[in-house]
Amino acid sequence: MSIAVQFQTVLVMSACGALMGMGYDTYHVFTGRSRLPAWLLFVFDVLFWLGSMGLVFFILVKVNDGIVRFPIFIGMLFGAWVYFVIGSKKYIQFLRAVIKFCKWLYRTILRVIDLLVIRPILFVYRLVFMLLAFLYAAVMTVFGFGWKLARFAASPFARWGRHLVKKMYRKSTGFWTNWKNWFHSKKKQE
């Protein structure tokens, strides 16, 4: 392996060390905000480090065909050290500001959706419901008033109507009885 490839590998591994440091800070900011059990945090820690090692080895394969030498580790340690000395605190502040902004944006979007979509729909629903309830009450009031008026107007004729119905029933019963008797008597005569 030539000196240029070795120098390029050390530079890339320094960048990988800095990126691993950023990943570590990102991971700890997010896991610090969550209330996960200790055993689950341990599992996530192991997965983080396995994923980081896999990514570093993948980059190493792309840069120098996966040849591992001592300067590679020095480059990774140097990149991580530079990141933690120079940029870690600022990156964590930036990440927390981004998280705070995302939370604010999420709450704002929910408020806008509530104000522009949900509340108008609820308002229209309530308005239609109130209108239908009013119409139902008005129709029932008019119908009830009409019914009472019709009953009042028909009340003098109620006794007469009942008497008329009974009389018609008796006459129709007698008519059918007479008709039946006459029909049977004609059959017997033949």
C-alpha positions as CSV (number, residue, x, y, z in Angstrom):
1,M,0.0,0.0,0.0
2,S,1.4,3.4,-1.0
3,I,2.0,6.4,1.2
4,A,-0.8,8.3,-0.5
5,V,-3.3,5.5,0.1
6,Q,-2.1,5.3,3.8
7,F,-2.4,9.1,4.2
8,Q,-5.9,9.0,2.6
9,T,-6.9,6.1,4.9
10,V,-5.8,8.0,8.0
11,L,-7.7,11.1,6.9
12,V,-10.8,9.1,6.2
13,M,-10.5,7.3,9.5
14,S,-10.1,10.6,11.3
15,A,-13.3,11.8,9.7
16,C,-14.9,8.5,10.8
17,G,-13.8,9.1,14.3
18,A,-15.3,12.5,14.3
19,L,-18.6,11.1,12.8
20,M,-18.6,8.4,15.5
21,G,-18.3,11.1,18.1
22,M,-21.2,13.0,16.6
23,G,-23.2,9.7,16.4
24,Y,-22.4,9.0,20.1
25,D,-23.5,12.5,21.2
26,T,-26.7,12.2,19.0
27,Y,-27.4,8.8,20.5
28,H,-27.0,10.0,24.1
29,V,-29.1,13.1,23.6
30,F,-32.0,11.0,22.3
31,T,-31.6,8.2,24.9
32,G,-31.2,10.8,27.6
33,R,-34.6,12.2,26.8
34,S,-36.3,8.9,26.8
35,R,-37.3,6.9,29.8
36,L,-36.2,3.5,28.7
37,P,-35.3,0.6,31.1
38,A,-31.6,0.0,31.7
39,W,-31.6,-3.4,29.9
40,L,-33.0,-1.8,26.8
41,L,-30.4,1.0,26.9
42,F,-27.7,-1.7,27.1
43,V,-29.1,-3.4,24.0
44,F,-29.2,-0.1,22.2
45,D,-25.6,0.7,23.3
46,V,-24.4,-2.7,21.9
47,L,-26.3,-2.1,18.7
48,F,-24.9,1.4,18.3
49,W,-21.3,0.2,18.7
50,L,-21.8,-2.8,16.4
51,G,-23.4,-0.5,13.8
52,S,-20.6,2.0,14.1
53,M,-17.9,-0.7,13.7
54,G,-19.7,-2.1,10.7
55,L,-19.9,1.3,9.1
56,V,-16.2,2.1,9.7
57,F,-15.2,-1.3,8.3
58,F,-17.4,-0.7,5.2
59,I,-15.7,2.7,4.7
60,L,-12.3,1.0,5.2
61,V,-13.1,-1.6,2.6
62,K,-14.0,1.2,0.1
63,V,-10.8,3.2,0.9
64,N,-8.1,0.6,1.1
65,D,-9.7,-2.8,0.5
66,G,-10.1,-3.4,4.3
67,I,-6.5,-3.5,5.3
68,V,-6.3,-2.8,9.0
69,R,-3.1,-1.2,10.3
70,F,-2.1,0.7,13.4
71,P,-2.3,4.2,11.9
72,I,-6.0,3.6,11.2
73,F,-6.7,3.5,14.9
74,I,-4.6,6.5,15.6
75,G,-6.6,8.4,12.9
76,M,-9.9,7.4,14.4
77,L,-8.8,8.4,17.9
78,F,-7.4,11.7,16.6
79,G,-10.7,12.5,14.8
80,A,-12.8,11.6,17.9
81,W,-10.5,13.6,20.2
82,V,-10.7,16.7,17.9
83,Y,-14.4,16.4,17.7
84,F,-14.9,16.1,21.5
85,V,-12.4,19.0,22.2
86,I,-13.7,21.4,19.6
87,G,-17.2,20.6,18.5
88,S,-19.0,18.3,21.0
89,K,-20.6,21.0,23.2
90,K,-21.7,23.1,20.2
91,Y,-23.1,20.1,18.4
92,I,-25.1,19.0,21.5
93,Q,-26.5,22.6,21.8
94,F,-27.3,22.6,18.1
95,L,-29.0,19.2,18.4
96,R,-31.1,20.3,21.4
97,A,-32.1,23.4,19.5
98,V,-33.1,21.3,16.5
99,I,-35.1,19.0,18.8
100,K,-36.8,22.0,20.5
101,F,-37.6,23.5,17.1
102,C,-39.1,20.2,15.9
103,K,-41.3,20.0,19.0
104,W,-42.4,23.6,18.5
105,L,-43.1,22.9,14.8
106,Y,-45.1,19.7,15.6
107,R,-47.2,21.6,18.2
108,T,-47.7,24.5,15.8
109,I,-48.8,22.1,13.0
110,L,-51.2,20.4,15.4
111,R,-52.7,23.8,16.4
112,V,-53.0,24.9,12.8
113,I,-54.8,21.6,11.8
114,D,-57.0,22.0,14.9
115,L,-57.8,25.6,14.0
116,L,-58.3,25.2,10.3
117,V,-59.7,21.7,9.9
118,I,-61.1,20.2,13.1
119,R,-62.8,23.2,14.6
120,P,-64.6,24.2,11.4
121,I,-65.8,20.6,10.9
122,L,-67.0,20.5,14.5
123,F,-68.7,23.9,14.1
124,V,-70.5,22.8,10.9
125,Y,-71.5,19.5,12.6
126,R,-72.9,21.4,15.6
127,L,-74.6,23.9,13.4
128,V,-76.3,21.2,11.3
129,F,-77.3,19.3,14.4
130,M,-78.8,22.4,16.0
131,L,-80.6,23.3,12.8
132,L,-82.1,19.8,12.5
133,A,-83.1,19.8,16.2
134,F,-84.8,23.2,15.7
135,L,-86.6,22.0,12.6
136,Y,-87.7,18.8,14.3
137,A,-89.0,20.8,17.3
138,A,-90.7,23.3,15.0
139,V,-92.4,20.5,13.0
140,M,-93.4,18.6,16.1
141,T,-94.8,21.9,17.6
142,V,-96.8,22.7,14.5
143,F,-98.0,19.1,14.1
144,G,-99.0,18.9,17.8
145,F,-100.8,22.2,17.5
146,G,-102.6,21.0,14.4
147,W,-103.5,17.7,16.1
148,K,-104.9,19.5,19.1
149,L,-106.8,21.9,16.9
150,A,-108.2,19.0,14.8
151,R,-109.2,17.2,18.0
152,F,-110.9,20.3,19.4
153,A,-112.7,20.9,16.1
154,A,-113.8,17.3,15.9
155,S,-114.8,16.9,19.6
156,P,-118.4,17.9,19.1
157,F,-118.8,15.4,16.4
158,A,-117.0,12.6,18.3
159,R,-120.1,11.3,20.1
160,W,-122.1,11.5,17.0
161,G,-119.3,9.8,15.0
162,R,-119.1,7.0,17.4
163,H,-122.9,6.5,17.4
164,L,-122.8,6.6,13.6
165,V,-120.1,4.0,13.4
166,K,-121.9,1.7,15.8
167,K,-125.1,2.1,13.8
168,M,-123.4,1.4,10.5
169,Y,-121.7,-1.7,12.0
170,R,-125.0,-3.1,13.2
171,K,-126.6,-2.4,9.8
172,S,-123.8,-3.9,7.9
173,T,-123.8,-7.0,10.2
174,G,-127.5,-7.3,9.7
175,F,-127.1,-6.8,6.0
176,W,-124.5,-9.6,5.7
177,T,-126.5,-11.9,7.9
178,N,-129.6,-11.3,5.8
179,W,-127.7,-11.8,2.6
180,K,-126.1,-15.0,3.8
181,N,-129.5,-16.4,4.9
182,W,-131.1,-15.4,1.6
183,F,-128.3,-17.0,-0.4
184,H,-128.5,-20.3,1.7
185,S,-132.3,-20.4,1.4
186,K,-132.0,-20.1,-2.4
187,K,-129.5,-23.0,-2.5
188,K,-131.9,-25.2,-0.5
189,Q,-134.8,-24.4,-2.8
190,E,-132.9,-25.5,-5.8
